[in-house]
Amino acid sequence: MKLELTAEEAKVLHEVLAGRLGDYSAEIAATDNPSFRRQLRERRDVVHRVQLQLEPYVTAP
């Protein structure tokens, strides 16, 4: 799948994903259910991979 974003859209999406990563960390730490914790970690990893793909476009001059 390809998604075309403007520089501003990429920056905003990157910021939103960064905030969500923090939310996942807190939620993972707070859950006692191992299965749910594993699901949260998997989702966090997906969000992180997408965020990393945006890095070149956000940090470019």
N, CA, C and O atoms as a GROMACS GRO file, in nm:
protein
  244
    1MET      N    1   0.084  -0.117   0.000
    1MET     CA    2   0.000   0.000   0.000
    1MET      C    3   0.089   0.124   0.000
    1MET      O    4   0.192   0.127   0.067
    2LYS      N    5   0.049   0.222  -0.074
    2LYS     CA    6   0.121   0.350  -0.077
    2LYS      C    7   0.027   0.458  -0.027
    2LYS      O    8  -0.093   0.458  -0.056
    3LEU      N    9   0.084   0.550   0.048
    3LEU     CA   10   0.010   0.662   0.102
    3LEU      C   11   0.094   0.786   0.078
    3LEU      O   12   0.209   0.793   0.121
    4GLU      N   13   0.037   0.883   0.012
    4GLU     CA   14   0.109   1.007  -0.014
    4GLU      C   15   0.063   1.113   0.085
    4GLU      O   16  -0.056   1.136   0.103
    5LEU      N   17   0.161   1.175   0.150
    5LEU     CA   18   0.134   1.278   0.249
    5LEU      C   19   0.214   1.403   0.217
    5LEU      O   20   0.323   1.395   0.160
    6THR      N   21   0.161   1.516   0.253
    6THR     CA   22   0.239   1.639   0.245
    6THR      C   23   0.340   1.637   0.360
    6THR      O   24   0.328   1.555   0.451
    7ALA      N   25   0.437   1.725   0.355
    7ALA     CA   26   0.535   1.734   0.463
    7ALA      C   27   0.467   1.763   0.596
    7ALA      O   28   0.504   1.705   0.699
    8GLU      N   29   0.369   1.851   0.595
    8GLU     CA   30   0.296   1.885   0.717
    8GLU      C   31   0.217   1.765   0.770
    8GLU      O   32   0.215   1.740   0.890
    9GLU      N   33   0.153   1.692   0.681
    9GLU     CA   34   0.077   1.573   0.722
    9GLU      C   35   0.169   1.467   0.782
    9GLU      O   36   0.135   1.404   0.882
   10ALA      N   37   0.286   1.448   0.721
   10ALA     CA   38   0.382   1.351   0.773
   10ALA      C   39   0.430   1.392   0.912
   10ALA      O   40   0.443   1.307   1.001
   11LYS      N   41   0.454   1.519   0.930
   11LYS     CA   42   0.499   1.569   1.060
   11LYS      C   43   0.392   1.547   1.166
   11LYS      O   44   0.423   1.500   1.276
   12VAL      N   45   0.269   1.581   1.135
   12VAL     CA   46   0.160   1.565   1.231
   12VAL      C   47   0.137   1.418   1.263
   12VAL      O   48   0.121   1.381   1.379
   13LEU      N   49   0.137   1.333   1.161
   13LEU     CA   50   0.119   1.190   1.184
   13LEU      C   51   0.231   1.135   1.270
   13LEU      O   52   0.206   1.054   1.360
   14HIS      N   53   0.352   1.177   1.245
   14HIS     CA   54   0.467   1.134   1.325
   14HIS      C   55   0.447   1.173   1.472
   14HIS      O   56   0.474   1.093   1.561
   15GLU      N   57   0.401   1.294   1.496
   15GLU     CA   58   0.378   1.341   1.633
   15GLU      C   59   0.265   1.262   1.700
   15GLU      O   60   0.276   1.226   1.818
   16VAL      N   61   0.159   1.236   1.627
   16VAL     CA   62   0.047   1.158   1.682
   16VAL      C   63   0.094   1.017   1.719
   16VAL      O   64   0.060   0.965   1.826
   17LEU      N   65   0.171   0.956   1.631
   17LEU     CA   66   0.221   0.822   1.659
   17LEU      C   67   0.315   0.821   1.779
   17LEU      O   68   0.312   0.728   1.859
   18ALA      N   69   0.397   0.923   1.792
   18ALA     CA   70   0.488   0.932   1.907
   18ALA      C   71   0.408   0.938   2.036
   18ALA      O   72   0.443   0.874   2.135
   19GLY      N   73   0.301   1.016   2.036
   19GLY     CA   74   0.216   1.025   2.154
   19GLY      C   75   0.149   0.892   2.185
   19GLY      O   76   0.138   0.854   2.302
   20ARG      N   77   0.107   0.823   2.083
   20ARG     CA   78   0.040   0.694   2.102
   20ARG      C   79   0.138   0.591   2.156
   20ARG      O   80   0.100   0.504   2.235
   21LEU      N   81   0.264   0.599   2.115
   21LEU     CA   82   0.364   0.506   2.168
   21LEU      C   83   0.377   0.520   2.319
   21LEU      O   84   0.388   0.420   2.390
   22GLY      N   85   0.375   0.643   2.367
   22GLY     CA   86   0.379   0.666   2.511
   22GLY      C   87   0.257   0.610   2.581
   22GLY      O   88   0.268   0.554   2.690
   23ASP      N   89   0.142   0.624   2.518
   23ASP     CA   90   0.019   0.569   2.574
   23ASP      C   91   0.029   0.418   2.586
   23ASP      O   92  -0.011   0.360   2.687
   24TYR      N   93   0.082   0.354   2.482
   24TYR     CA   94   0.096   0.209   2.486
   24TYR      C   95   0.188   0.166   2.599
   24TYR      O   96   0.160   0.068   2.667
   25SER      N   97   0.297   0.236   2.619
   25SER     CA   98   0.391   0.199   2.724
   25SER      C   99   0.324   0.201   2.861
   25SER      O  100   0.342   0.109   2.941
   26ALA      N  101   0.246   0.305   2.887
   26ALA     CA  102   0.175   0.314   3.015
   26ALA      C  103   0.070   0.204   3.027
   26ALA      O  104   0.055   0.144   3.134
   27GLU      N  105  -0.001   0.178   2.920
   27GLU     CA  106  -0.106   0.075   2.921
   27GLU      C  107  -0.046  -0.064   2.940
   27GLU      O  108  -0.101  -0.147   3.012
   28ILE      N  109   0.066  -0.090   2.875
   28ILE     CA  110   0.134  -0.220   2.889
   28ILE      C  111   0.178  -0.240   3.034
   28ILE      O  112   0.161  -0.348   3.090
   29ALA      N  113   0.234  -0.137   3.093
   29ALA     CA  114   0.281  -0.147   3.231
   29ALA      C  115   0.165  -0.169   3.329
   29ALA      O  116   0.184  -0.231   3.433
   30ALA      N  117   0.048  -0.119   3.295
   30ALA     CA  118  -0.066  -0.124   3.388
   30ALA      C  119  -0.149  -0.252   3.377
   30ALA      O  120  -0.228  -0.281   3.466
   31THR      N  121  -0.132  -0.328   3.270
   31THR     CA  122  -0.217  -0.447   3.254
   31THR      C  123  -0.156  -0.570   3.319
   31THR      O  124  -0.035  -0.589   3.318
   32ASP      N  125  -0.244  -0.652   3.376
   32ASP     CA  126  -0.200  -0.776   3.440
   32ASP      C  127  -0.225  -0.898   3.352
   32ASP      O  128  -0.176  -1.007   3.381
   33ASN      N  129  -0.300  -0.880   3.245
   33ASN     CA  130  -0.338  -0.990   3.158
   33ASN      C  131  -0.228  -1.014   3.054
   33ASN      O  132  -0.205  -0.929   2.968
   34PRO      N  133  -0.159  -1.128   3.062
   34PRO     CA  134  -0.047  -1.154   2.970
   34PRO      C  135  -0.087  -1.151   2.822
   34PRO      O  136  -0.012  -1.101   2.739
   35SER      N  137  -0.204  -1.204   2.790
   35SER     CA  138  -0.248  -1.205   2.651
   35SER      C  139  -0.273  -1.064   2.600
   35SER      O  140  -0.232  -1.029   2.490
   36PHE      N  141  -0.338  -0.983   2.681
   36PHE     CA  142  -0.366  -0.844   2.644
   36PHE      C  143  -0.236  -0.766   2.634
   36PHE      O  144  -0.219  -0.682   2.545
   37ARG      N  145  -0.143  -0.792   2.726
   37ARG     CA  146  -0.013  -0.725   2.723
   37ARG      C  147   0.060  -0.757   2.593
   37ARG      O  148   0.120  -0.669   2.531
   38ARG      N  149   0.055  -0.883   2.550
   38ARG     CA  150   0.119  -0.924   2.425
   38ARG      C  151   0.056  -0.852   2.306
   38ARG      O  152   0.127  -0.806   2.216
   39GLN      N  153  -0.078  -0.841   2.304
   39GLN     CA  154  -0.147  -0.770   2.197
   39GLN      C  155  -0.105  -0.623   2.193
   39GLN      O  156  -0.081  -0.567   2.086
   40LEU      N  157  -0.097  -0.563   2.310
   40LEU     CA  158  -0.056  -0.422   2.317
   40LEU      C  159   0.086  -0.404   2.265
   40LEU      O  160   0.115  -0.308   2.194
   41ARG      N  161   0.174  -0.495   2.301
   41ARG     CA  162   0.313  -0.486   2.253
   41ARG      C  163   0.320  -0.500   2.102
   41ARG      O  164   0.397  -0.429   2.036
   42GLU      N  165   0.240  -0.591   2.047
   42GLU     CA  166   0.239  -0.608   1.902
   42GLU      C  167   0.190  -0.482   1.832
   42GLU      O  168   0.246  -0.440   1.732
   43ARG      N  169   0.084  -0.421   1.886
   43ARG     CA  170   0.032  -0.297   1.828
   43ARG      C  171   0.134  -0.184   1.841
   43ARG      O  172   0.155  -0.107   1.748
   44ARG      N  173   0.198  -0.177   1.958
   44ARG     CA  174   0.301  -0.074   1.980
   44ARG      C  175   0.413  -0.090   1.877
   44ARG      O  176   0.462   0.009   1.824
   45ASP      N  177   0.452  -0.213   1.849
   45ASP     CA  178   0.558  -0.238   1.752
   45ASP      C  179   0.518  -0.195   1.612
   45ASP      O  180   0.600  -0.140   1.538
   46VAL      N  181   0.393  -0.218   1.574
   46VAL     CA  182   0.343  -0.175   1.443
   46VAL      C  183   0.346  -0.023   1.434
   46VAL      O  184   0.392   0.034   1.335
   47VAL      N  185   0.296   0.043   1.538
   47VAL     CA  186   0.295   0.190   1.540
   47VAL      C  187   0.438   0.243   1.530
   47VAL      O  188   0.464   0.340   1.458
   48HIS      N  189   0.529   0.180   1.601
   48HIS     CA  190   0.668   0.223   1.598
   48HIS      C  191   0.729   0.207   1.459
   48HIS      O  192   0.803   0.294   1.412
   49ARG      N  193   0.699   0.096   1.392
   49ARG     CA  194   0.751   0.075   1.256
   49ARG      C  195   0.700   0.182   1.159
   49ARG      O  196   0.776   0.231   1.076
   50VAL      N  197   0.573   0.217   1.171
   50VAL     CA  198   0.518   0.322   1.084
   50VAL      C  199   0.586   0.455   1.115
   50VAL      O  200   0.622   0.530   1.024
   51GLN      N  201   0.604   0.483   1.244
   51GLN     CA  202   0.671   0.607   1.283
   51GLN      C  203   0.812   0.613   1.225
   51GLN      O  204   0.856   0.718   1.177
   52LEU      N  205   0.883   0.502   1.230
   52LEU     CA  206   1.020   0.499   1.176
   52LEU      C  207   1.021   0.524   1.025
   52LEU      O  208   1.115   0.585   0.974
   53GLN      N  209   0.919   0.478   0.955
   53GLN     CA  210   0.912   0.502   0.811
   53GLN      C  211   0.892   0.650   0.780
   53GLN      O  212   0.929   0.697   0.672
   54LEU      N  213   0.834   0.723   0.873
   54LEU     CA  214   0.811   0.867   0.853
   54LEU      C  215   0.935   0.951   0.886
   54LEU      O  216   0.945   1.065   0.841
   55GLU      N  217   1.028   0.896   0.962
   55GLU     CA  218   1.145   0.971   1.008
   55GLU      C  219   1.217   1.048   0.897
   55GLU      O  220   1.244   1.166   0.915
   56PRO      N  221   1.249   0.985   0.784
   56PRO     CA  222   1.324   1.059   0.681
   56PRO      C  223   1.250   1.183   0.630
   56PRO      O  224   1.312   1.281   0.589
   57TYR      N  225   1.119   1.179   0.632
   57TYR     CA  226   1.040   1.290   0.579
   57TYR      C  227   1.020   1.400   0.683
   57TYR      O  228   0.996   1.516   0.648
   58VAL      N  229   1.030   1.362   0.809
   58VAL     CA  230   1.010   1.460   0.916
   58VAL      C  231   1.140   1.532   0.947
   58VAL      O  232   1.140   1.650   0.980
   59THR      N  233   1.252   1.461   0.936
   59THR     CA  234   1.382   1.519   0.971
   59THR      C  235   1.455   1.580   0.852
   59THR      O  236   1.561   1.640   0.868
   60ALA      N  237   1.399   1.565   0.733
   60ALA     CA  238   1.463   1.622   0.614
   60ALA      C  239   1.459   1.774   0.619
   60ALA      O  240   1.361   1.832   0.667
   61PRO      N  241   1.565   1.840   0.570
   61PRO     CA  242   1.568   1.987   0.573
   61PRO      C  243   1.468   2.051   0.479
   61PRO      O  244   1.460   2.174   0.472
   0.00000   0.00000   0.00000
